[in-house]
Amino acid sequence: MTEGLVRLLDGNTFVVSDGSGDIDASPTIPTGLFSFDTRFLSKWLLSIDGDRLSAITVDDIEYFETRFFVVPFVPTPLVDPKVSAIRERSIGGSFQERLTVVNHQGEPVDLRIRFEVDSDFADLFEIKDVREKKGQHYTRVENGCLRLGYKRKEFQRETLISSTEPAQVDEHGLTYDVRIEPHGEWVTELHVATLGVDGRDLRESLQGRPGRVKTEMRRDLDRWLGETPRLTCDSEPLMMTYQRSLIDLAALRFMPLTAGGRSLPAAGLPWFMAIFGRDSIFTSLQALPFAPDLAATTLRLLTLLQGVVLGDFREEEPGKIMHELRYGETVGFEEQPHSPYFGSADATPLYVILIDEYERWTGDANTVRLLERSARAALDWIDEYGDIMGNGYIWYQRRNEVNGLENQCWKDSWDAISYRDGRLPGLPRATCELQGYAYDAKIRGARLAREFWNDPAYADRLEREAAELKERFNRDFWVEDGEYYALALDADGGQVDALSSNIGHLLWSGIVEESRAAKIAEHLLGPRLFSGWGVRTLAKGEARYNPLGYHVGTVWPFDNSFIAWGLRRYGFAQEAAHIAQGIIDAANYFEGRLPEAFAGHERELTRYPVRYPTACSPQAWSTGTPLLLLRTMLGMEPRGEHMVTRPAVPREIGRIELRDIPGRWGRADAFGRGRIG
């Protein structure tokens, strides 16, 4: 995404426009009105007497409501605009815009007001990959409305535009010839419906419910904020970031077709407004003490979609947890495997980790018992299908050679996994953090088996396997000459020896030997990995390092939140607090909304964090980052029927008070005193 764009969001229905409210989509930039992975408006241009409008200011009221103040041209100095306009826009399933044109003169004015409209009905994958449409477009003017349509065999989508004021409607838009009295105004409301097969509202036809109205959405947001913990602290940037994160997390809530009206976090706007197994799990882990219902819904949905058969196209395997679910045209015609797609090696052990962490915070033993079969299947997958090479590690190698993902860990871009010298290893690959997740899943699975599934023998077996994995891992992945863990093993068992942020994930999983933890902490806070704002994905000095490379040098807030959590687990409270301080400082420059990633430049070089050019914003696990950092600074951990807090808060942040924390103990308070240790 580029800067200056304005976003409205309601789950996976969203609008992205320029600063004046206009939409003029290029083939590759995802501006427009989208719903269920299809673009329903690719052009939405307002003009007055042939002039496009310039923004004076934009008022972001809520994530689902925005107000644009615009004029038909940029006035020259000392020349006042004769007319202005206000575009009040909202989204709640459907898209609505209220246009008010104001005459500032002492005499009547005659104006021609025009909305230029079009839709390419592009699938998000067609935008990303720049593909041509294969169906037929059509346009109809009927009963004062404009209907834009697209049909390809049984797949059909339509955009229906109506207006409260009479308009001259043609195949390219709506025109109003109006007279506005002195100091008067003219108002019309436009409604844009997203329709599916048989002309039904897309949300009604796919979800069984129509779009929501603003009043309902406001009540829902108020209820959401009222149920989350209350934060007070001495740090204004932290307060702003916390509030922004809660609101953005509310905006990203998505009700998929199989969730029974419950919501879970979609991954991020604009490319990833869909269900991602890994992203939803990580975000649910971050938000557990704040919004535990997200974890409950995530677990239910991923259980329903868990793999049951072997299939190369979707890379499905029994027990495997899905990676991504889409609803667009390319998926419907099996040009993409996302129905759902299973191409991730980490979501399956993470699923077991989330089950255990969810119970620790909520005490919901019934859910743990209901998920026993699925959890066992996930644990079986680790050894039966995850261990491609038969040597006790999780590996990945895509089976869909056409459009499957090459890298199936969280760093899933093509060049993310490399040796020090920049070479890319062959496949299969076993990245280090996958082994940490597998170790953690087995340890947590053992607890679940012993305490809830009445199977102590299975628990003993899992603990034995975890111990063997930890010993084997610390032997095979340890890079002796650098004193850190290799990024991965290659197919020959050799070390893919780049120094990366992945070693921080090993800390929160617990697979790191105690004697080596201090060296890992030293690397993470050292000048090669730590930029001053956060830990880079790849260390300076590695051949592929690029401070603006997606997974090869940028700083990812989510990554840092789990690294800080891991440091705290091993007793490095000061180091964890230092990372938390850097990320919170960075958030201040983004007005509290942490982007997906930002540049790995030295803090002294730029004085402010530089956003990655196409970063998603808001993005779910970046939105969850301040929540996990708060938990880490306060040392919040569930212990039986009580919550333990061991504050280690940077002095720059000062006192923290977090009240009304939901959990198995009722509503609890946690306090931090602005100190380390």
C-alpha positions in Angstrom: 0.0 0.0 0.0 1.1 3.6 -0.6 0.6 6.4 1.9 -2.3 8.7 1.6 -4.9 6.0 1.1 -8.0 5.9 3.3 -9.5 2.6 4.4 -12.9 1.5 5.6 -13.3 -1.9 7.0 -16.0 -4.4 8.0 -14.5 -7.8 8.2 -13.5 -8.9 4.7 -15.7 -6.2 3.1 -13.6 -3.0 2.7 -13.0 0.1 0.8 -9.6 1.7 -0.1 -9.6 5.1 -1.7 -7.4 8.1 -2.2 -7.4 11.1 0.2 -10.3 12.8 -1.5 -12.5 9.7 -1.5 -12.0 8.8 -5.1 -11.3 5.3 -6.4 -9.4 4.9 -9.7 -7.8 1.5 -9.5 -4.8 0.4 -11.4 -4.4 -3.3 -12.4 -1.9 -3.8 -9.5 -2.9 -1.5 -6.6 -5.8 -2.9 -4.5 -7.9 0.3 -4.3 -11.7 -0.2 -4.6 -14.7 -1.7 -2.9 -14.0 -5.4 -2.1 -16.1 -8.2 -0.6 -15.3 -11.9 -0.3 -12.1 -11.4 -2.4 -13.8 -9.7 -5.4 -13.5 -6.0 -6.3 -17.0 -4.5 -6.8 -15.9 -1.0 -7.5 -12.8 -0.2 -9.4 -13.8 3.4 -10.3 -15.7 5.9 -8.1 -14.8 9.4 -9.2 -16.6 12.6 -8.1 -16.5 15.8 -10.2 -18.2 19.1 -10.0 -18.6 21.0 -13.3 -15.9 18.7 -14.8 -13.4 19.4 -12.0 -12.0 16.6 -9.8 -12.0 17.3 -6.1 -9.1 18.0 -3.8 -9.1 17.0 -0.1 -9.1 19.7 2.6 -9.1 17.2 5.4 -10.2 13.6 6.2 -12.0 12.8 9.4 -11.7 9.1 10.3 -14.7 8.7 12.6 -14.5 5.0 13.1 -13.0 2.1 11.1 -16.3 1.8 9.3 -17.1 5.5 8.8 -15.1 8.4 7.3 -15.8 12.0 6.3 -14.0 13.8 3.5 -14.0 17.6 3.2 -13.2 18.5 -0.4 -13.3 21.3 -2.9 -13.5 21.2 -6.7 -10.1 22.6 -7.1 -7.2 23.9 -5.0 -7.8 27.6 -4.5 -5.0 30.0 -5.3 -3.9 32.2 -2.4 -6.5 34.8 -1.3 -9.2 33.2 -3.5 -11.9 31.5 -1.5 -13.7 28.4 -2.9 -17.2 29.1 -4.1 -18.5 25.7 -3.3 -17.3 22.7 -1.2 -18.5 19.2 -0.6 -18.6 16.7 2.2 -18.4 13.0 1.5 -19.7 11.0 4.4 -18.9 7.3 3.8 -19.7 4.1 5.7 -19.5 0.4 5.2 -21.4 -2.3 6.9 -21.6 -5.0 4.3 -22.9 -2.6 1.7 -21.2 0.7 0.9 -23.0 4.1 1.4 -21.9 7.6 0.6 -23.8 10.8 1.6 -22.7 13.7 -0.5 -23.4 17.3 0.6 -22.5 20.1 -1.7 -22.5 23.6 -0.1 -22.8 26.9 -1.9 -20.8 29.6 -0.2 -21.9 32.4 -2.4 -24.7 35.0 -1.9 -26.3 34.0 -5.2 -27.7 30.8 -6.7 -25.3 28.4 -8.5 -26.0 25.8 -11.2 -23.7 22.8 -11.0 -23.2 19.5 -12.8 -22.3 16.8 -10.3 -21.0 13.6 -11.7 -20.0 10.1 -10.3 -18.0 8.1 -12.8 -18.4 4.5 -11.9 -17.0 1.2 -13.1 -16.2 -2.3 -11.8 -13.6 -4.8 -13.1 -14.8 -7.5 -10.7 -11.2 -8.5 -10.3 -10.3 -11.4 -8.0 -7.6 -10.4 -5.5 -5.3 -13.1 -7.0 -5.9 -11.5 -10.5 -4.8 -8.1 -9.1 -1.7 -9.6 -7.4 -0.7 -11.7 -10.5 -2.1 -9.2 -13.2 -4.4 -11.7 -14.9 -7.1 -11.1 -17.5 -10.8 -11.8 -16.8 -12.3 -14.9 -18.5 -16.0 -14.1 -18.2 -18.3 -11.4 -19.6 -19.0 -8.0 -18.2 -22.4 -6.3 -18.7 -24.0 -3.0 -17.7 -27.7 -2.1 -17.4 -29.6 1.0 -16.5 -32.9 0.1 -14.8 -35.4 2.0 -12.7 -33.0 4.9 -12.0 -30.2 2.5 -10.9 -27.0 1.4 -12.5 -26.3 -2.3 -12.5 -22.7 -3.5 -13.3 -22.3 -7.2 -13.7 -19.9 -10.1 -14.4 -20.7 -13.7 -15.2 -18.6 -16.7 -15.9 -20.6 -19.9 -16.0 -22.2 -20.3 -12.6 -20.1 -17.6 -11.0 -21.9 -14.2 -11.0 -21.3 -10.9 -9.2 -23.1 -7.6 -9.6 -22.7 -4.0 -8.3 -26.0 -2.1 -7.9 -25.8 1.6 -7.4 -28.9 3.7 -6.4 -29.4 7.3 -5.3 -32.0 9.1 -3.2 -32.0 12.1 -5.6 -33.0 11.6 -9.2 -30.0 11.2 -11.5 -29.3 10.9 -15.2 -27.9 7.4 -15.2 -25.8 6.1 -18.1 -23.6 3.0 -18.4 -20.6 4.9 -17.0 -22.1 6.7 -14.0 -24.6 9.1 -12.5 -25.1 12.8 -13.3 -27.0 15.5 -11.4 -27.8 18.9 -12.7 -28.7 21.0 -9.7 -29.3 24.5 -8.6 -28.2 25.4 -5.0 -29.7 28.5 -3.5 -27.4 31.2 -1.8 -25.6 29.7 1.2 -27.7 26.5 0.6 -26.8 22.9 0.2 -27.7 19.9 -1.9 -27.7 16.4 -0.5 -27.9 12.9 -2.0 -27.2 9.5 -0.6 -25.8 6.7 -2.8 -26.0 3.1 -1.9 -23.8 0.4 -3.5 -24.9 -3.2 -3.0 -22.6 -6.2 -3.6 -24.7 -8.9 -5.1 -24.1 -12.6 -5.8 -25.9 -15.3 -7.7 -29.6 -14.4 -8.5 -29.0 -10.8 -7.5 -29.0 -11.5 -3.8 -26.9 -9.4 -1.4 -23.5 -11.2 -1.2 -23.4 -11.3 2.5 -26.9 -12.7 2.7 -26.3 -15.3 0.0 -23.0 -16.4 1.5 -23.5 -15.8 5.2 -27.2 -15.8 5.6 -27.3 -12.3 6.9 -27.4 -8.9 5.3 -25.0 -6.1 5.9 -24.8 -4.3 9.2 -25.9 -0.7 9.7 -23.8 2.0 11.4 -25.8 2.1 14.6 -25.3 -1.7 15.1 -21.6 -1.4 14.3 -21.2 1.4 16.9 -23.0 -0.7 19.5 -20.8 -3.6 18.7 -17.6 -1.6 18.9 -18.7 0.0 22.3 -19.4 -3.5 23.6 -16.1 -4.8 22.3 -14.1 -2.0 24.0 -16.2 -2.3 27.2 -15.2 -6.0 27.5 -11.5 -5.4 27.1 -9.1 -4.6 30.0 -8.7 -0.9 30.9 -5.2 0.5 30.7 -3.8 3.5 32.4 -0.1 4.4 32.3 2.4 7.2 32.2 3.3 6.7 28.5 1.0 8.5 26.0 2.4 6.5 23.0 1.5 3.2 24.8 -2.0 4.4 25.6 -2.6 5.6 22.0 -1.2 2.3 20.6 -3.2 0.2 23.0 -6.5 1.9 22.1 -5.7 1.9 18.3 -4.9 -1.8 18.5 -8.1 -2.7 20.2 -10.1 -0.8 17.6 -8.2 -2.3 14.7 -8.6 -5.7 16.1 -12.3 -5.1 16.2 -12.2 -3.9 12.6 -10.4 -7.1 11.5 -12.9 -9.4 13.0 -14.3 -11.6 10.3 -17.2 -14.0 10.3 -16.5 -16.8 7.9 -19.2 -19.0 6.5 -18.5 -21.9 8.9 -18.0 -19.9 12.1 -21.7 -19.8 13.2 -21.9 -16.0 13.6 -18.7 -15.8 15.7 -15.7 -13.8 14.6 -11.9 -14.4 14.4 -9.2 -12.1 13.1 -8.6 -11.8 9.4 -4.9 -11.4 8.5 -4.6 -7.9 7.1 -5.8 -5.2 4.8 -5.8 -5.1 1.8 -4.2 -8.4 0.5 -5.1 -10.7 3.3 -8.7 -10.0 4.4 -9.2 -13.7 4.8 -8.7 -16.5 7.3 -5.1 -17.6 7.7 -4.4 -20.4 10.1 -1.0 -19.2 11.2 -2.1 -15.5 11.4 -5.3 -16.2 13.3 -3.4 -18.4 15.8 -0.6 -16.0 16.4 -3.1 -13.1 16.9 -5.2 -15.2 19.2 -2.2 -16.0 21.3 -1.3 -12.3 21.5 -4.8 -11.3 22.5 -5.7 -14.2 24.8 -5.7 -12.2 28.1 -7.6 -9.4 26.4 -10.1 -11.0 24.1 -10.2 -14.8 24.7 -13.3 -15.4 22.5 -11.1 -14.8 19.4 -9.1 -17.9 20.4 -12.2 -19.9 21.0 -13.6 -19.1 17.5 -10.2 -19.7 15.8 -9.9 -23.1 17.4 -13.5 -24.1 16.4 -13.0 -23.0 12.8 -9.6 -24.5 12.3 -10.9 -27.8 13.7 -13.8 -27.8 11.2 -11.4 -27.2 8.3 -8.6 -29.6 9.5 -7.2 -31.8 6.8 -8.6 -35.4 6.4 -7.2 -36.7 3.1 -4.1 -36.5 1.0 -4.2 -34.1 -1.9 -1.4 -32.4 -3.9 -3.4 -29.5 -5.3 -4.4 -28.1 -1.9 -1.5 -29.8 -0.1 -4.0 -31.3 2.3 -2.9 -34.0 4.7 -4.7 -35.8 7.6 -4.5 -33.7 10.8 -2.9 -30.7 9.1 -4.3 -27.2 9.9 -5.2 -25.0 6.9 -3.2 -22.0 5.8 -5.6 -19.8 3.8 -9.3 -19.8 2.8 -10.7 -17.7 0.0 -14.1 -17.2 -1.8 -13.2 -15.6 -5.1 -13.6 -16.6 -8.7 -10.1 -18.1 -9.1 -10.7 -20.4 -6.2 -14.2 -21.4 -7.5 -12.7 -22.5 -10.8 -9.7 -24.2 -9.1 -7.2 -21.8 -10.6 -6.0 -21.3 -7.0 -6.0 -24.0 -4.3 -7.4 -21.8 -1.5 -10.6 -23.7 -0.8 -8.8 -24.0 1.7 -5.1 -24.3 1.0 -2.9 -26.2 3.5 0.6 -24.9 2.5 2.0 -24.1 5.9 4.2 -26.3 8.1 3.7 -24.3 11.3 0.0 -23.9 11.7 -0.5 -27.5 12.9 1.8 -27.4 16.0 0.7 -23.8 16.7 -2.9 -25.1 16.8 -2.0 -27.5 19.7 -0.1 -24.6 21.4 -3.2 -22.4 21.2 -5.5 -25.1 22.7 -3.2 -25.4 25.7 -2.7 -21.6 26.2 -6.4 -21.0 25.8 -7.2 -23.4 28.6 -4.5 -21.9 30.8 -6.1 -18.5 30.6 -9.8 -19.4 30.5 -10.1 -22.7 32.4 -12.4 -23.9 29.6 -11.8 -27.6 30.0 -14.9 -28.6 28.0 -13.3 -27.1 24.8 -10.1 -29.0 25.5 -12.0 -32.3 25.8 -14.1 -31.5 22.6 -10.9 -30.9 20.7 -9.0 -34.0 21.8 -9.4 -35.9 18.6 -8.3 -33.0 16.5 -5.4 -32.2 18.8 -4.2 -35.8 18.6 -4.5 -35.7 14.8 -2.4 -32.5 14.7 0.3 -34.1 17.0 0.3 -37.2 14.8 0.8 -35.0 11.7 4.0 -33.6 13.2 5.6 -37.1 13.1 3.8 -38.8 10.2 3.6 -36.1 7.5 5.7 -33.2 8.9 8.8 -35.4 9.1 9.3 -35.7 5.4 12.9 -36.9 5.8 12.2 -39.3 8.7 14.8 -37.8 11.0 12.5 -36.3 13.7 12.2 -32.8 12.3 9.3 -30.9 10.6 10.2 -30.2 7.0 8.3 -28.6 4.1 8.3 -29.1 0.4 5.4 -28.0 -1.7 3.4 -30.7 -3.6 1.5 -28.2 -5.7 4.3 -27.1 -8.1 2.1 -24.7 -10.1 1.0 -22.2 -7.5 1.9 -23.6 -4.1 4.1 -21.7 -1.7 7.8 -22.5 -1.9 8.5 -21.4 1.7 5.9 -22.7 4.1 7.0 -21.1 7.3 6.0 -17.6 8.5 8.8 -16.1 6.3 7.1 -17.3 3.2 8.6 -15.1 0.5 10.8 -16.8 -2.1 14.2 -15.5 -0.8 13.5 -15.7 3.0 15.6 -18.8 3.7 19.2 -18.5 2.8 22.8 -19.3 3.7 25.2 -16.6 5.0 26.6 -16.2 1.5 23.1 -15.6 0.0 22.6 -19.0 -1.7 19.1 -20.5 -1.4 18.9 -24.1 -0.1 17.1 -26.8 -2.0 14.0 -28.4 -0.8 12.8 -29.8 1.5 13.8 -27.3 4.3 13.5 -27.6 8.0 13.5 -24.1 9.6 14.5 -23.8 13.2 11.4 -22.2 14.6 9.3 -25.2 13.3 11.2 -27.5 15.6 10.6 -25.1 18.5 6.9 -25.2 17.8 6.9 -29.0 17.5 8.7 -29.2 20.9 6.3 -26.8 22.5 3.3 -28.6 21.0 4.4 -32.0 22.4 5.1 -30.5 25.9 1.7 -28.8 25.9 0.0 -31.9 24.4 1.4 -34.0 27.2 -0.2 -31.6 29.8 -3.6 -31.8 28.0 -3.4 -35.6 27.8 -2.5 -36.0 31.5 -5.0 -33.4 32.9 -7.9 -33.6 30.5 -7.8 -36.7 28.2 -7.1 -39.2 30.9 -4.2 -40.7 29.0 -1.0 -40.6 31.1 0.8 -43.1 28.8 0.3 -40.8 25.8 1.6 -37.8 28.0 4.7 -39.8 28.9 5.3 -40.6 25.3 5.0 -37.0 24.1 7.3 -35.8 26.9 9.9 -38.4 25.9 9.7 -37.4 22.2 10.0 -33.7 23.2 13.1 -34.3 25.2 14.7 -36.3 22.4 13.8 -33.5 19.9 15.3 -30.9 22.2 18.6 -32.8 22.5 18.7 -33.6 18.8 17.9 -30.0 17.8 20.6 -28.4 20.1 23.1 -30.7 18.4 22.2 -30.3 14.8 21.2 -26.6 14.6 23.9 -25.0 16.7 26.3 -23.0 14.6 29.6 -23.4 16.5 31.6 -20.6 14.9 28.7 -18.0 15.5 27.2 -19.4 18.7 23.6 -19.2 17.4 21.1 -21.6 15.9 21.0 -22.1 12.1 18.0 -20.6 10.2 17.3 -24.1 8.8 18.7 -27.5 7.8 18.9 -28.3 4.1 17.9 -31.6 2.4 21.4 -33.0 3.1 21.2 -32.1 6.8 23.6 -29.2 6.4 23.1 -25.9 8.3 21.5 -23.0 6.5 23.6 -20.7 8.5 22.3 -17.2 8.2 21.7 -15.3 11.4 18.0 -14.4 11.7 15.2 -13.4 14.0 13.9 -16.9 13.9 16.2 -17.7 16.9 14.0 -15.5 19.0 11.0 -17.8 18.4 13.1 -20.7 19.9 13.1 -18.9 23.2 9.3 -18.7 23.6 9.0 -22.3 22.5 11.4 -23.4 25.2 13.7 -25.6 23.1 16.8 -23.6 23.8 19.3 -25.1 26.3 19.6 -22.8 29.3 23.4 -22.6 28.9 22.9 -21.1 25.4 20.1 -18.6 26.1 22.3 -15.8 27.1 24.2 -15.9 23.8 20.9 -15.9 21.9 19.8 -12.8 23.8 23.1 -11.2 23.0 22.6 -11.7 19.3 19.0 -10.5 19.4 19.9 -7.2 21.1 23.3 -6.9 19.2 23.9 -4.4 16.4 23.5 -6.9 13.6 19.9 -7.8 14.5 18.6 -4.9 16.6 18.0 -1.7 14.7 17.0 0.4 17.7 13.4 0.1 16.8 13.3 -3.7 16.8 14.9 -7.0 15.8 15.5 -7.3 12.1 14.3 -10.4 10.2 17.8 -11.0 8.9 21.1 -9.7 10.4 23.2 -7.0 8.9 26.2 -8.5 7.1 24.3 -11.5 5.7 24.6 -11.6 1.9 20.8 -11.1 1.3 20.4 -8.5 4.0 18.3 -5.6 2.8 16.7 -3.1 5.3 13.7 -2.9 2.9 13.6 -6.6 2.1 10.3 -8.2 3.1 11.8 -11.0 5.2 15.5 -10.2 4.7 16.0 -7.2 6.9 12.8 -5.4 7.8 11.5 -5.3 11.3 8.2 -7.1 11.9 6.3 -5.9 15.1 4.7 -9.3 15.6 8.0 -11.1 15.4 9.4 -8.8 18.0 6.5 -9.4 20.4 7.1 -13.1 20.4 10.9 -12.6 20.7 10.3 -10.4 23.8 8.0 -13.0 25.2 10.7 -15.6 24.7 13.4 -13.5 26.3 11.1 -13.0 29.3 10.6 -16.7 29.6 14.3 -17.3 29.9 14.7 -14.5 32.5 16.0 -11.7 30.3 13.5 -9.1 31.5 15.6 -6.1 30.7 16.2 -7.2 27.1 12.5 -7.9 26.6 11.6 -4.5 28.0 14.2 -2.9 25.6 12.5 -4.5 22.6 9.1 -3.5 23.9 10.3 0.1 24.2 11.6 0.2 20.7 8.4 -1.1 19.2 6.2 1.3 21.2 8.4 4.2 20.2 8.0 3.1 16.6 4.2 2.9 17.0 4.2 6.5 18.0 5.4 7.5 14.6 2.6 5.4 13.0 -0.1 7.1 15.1 -0.5 4.0 17.2 -1.1 1.6 14.2 1.8 -0.6 13.8 2.2 -1.7 10.1 3.0 -5.2 9.0 6.7 -4.4 8.7 9.0 -1.4 8.6 12.6 -0.9 7.4 15.5 -2.3 9.3 17.5 1.0 9.1 19.5 2.0 12.1 17.5 4.2 14.4 20.2 6.9 14.3 20.1 7.0 10.5 16.4 7.9 9.9 15.3 9.2 13.4 11.9 7.7 12.5 10.8 4.2 11.3 10.3 3.9 7.6 7.2 1.8 6.6 7.7 -1.1 4.2 6.3 0.1 0.9 3.4 -2.4 0.6 2.9 -3.2 4.2 -0.6 -4.3 5.2 -2.2 -1.8 7.7 -4.0 -2.7 9.8 -2.6 -6.2 10.0 -3.8 -8.7 12.6 -0.6 -9.8 14.3 0.8 -6.3 14.3 -2.4 -5.2 15.9 -1.9 -7.9 18.5 1.7 -6.9 19.2 1.1 -4.2 21.9 -1.1 -6.7 23.7 1.6 -9.3 24.0 4.2 -6.7 24.8 2.0 -5.5 27.7 1.7 -9.0 28.9 5.5 -9.5 28.7 6.3 -6.2 30.5 3.9 -7.0 33.3 5.0 -10.7 33.4 1.4 -11.8 33.2 1.2 -15.6 33.3 -1.7 -17.9 34.4 -0.9 -20.3 37.2 -3.7 -22.6 38.1 -6.5 -20.5 39.6 -4.4 -17.4 39.9 -2.6 -14.9 37.7 1.1 -14.2 38.4 2.6 -10.8 37.6 6.3 -9.9 37.7 6.5 -6.4 36.3 9.6 -5.4 34.3 8.6 -2.1 32.7 11.0 0.3 31.0 11.5 3.5 33.0 10.6 5.5 29.9 7.1 4.0 30.0 6.7 4.4 33.8 3.7 3.0 35.7 1.3 0.7 34.1 -2.1 -0.3 35.5 -4.1 -2.9 33.6 -7.5 -3.6 35.1 -10.4 -6.0 34.5 -8.4 -8.7 32.8 -10.7 -11.6 31.9 -9.7 -15.2 32.8 -10.5 -18.2 34.9 -10.0 -16.1 38.1 -12.8 -13.7 37.1 -11.7 -10.1 36.4 -8.2 -9.4 37.7 -5.8 -6.4 37.9 -2.1 -6.3 37.0 0.3 -3.5 37.8 3.7 -2.3 36.7 5.9 0.1 38.5 8.2 1.5 35.9 11.1 -0.6 36.8 13.3 -3.4 35.4 13.5 -6.7 37.2 
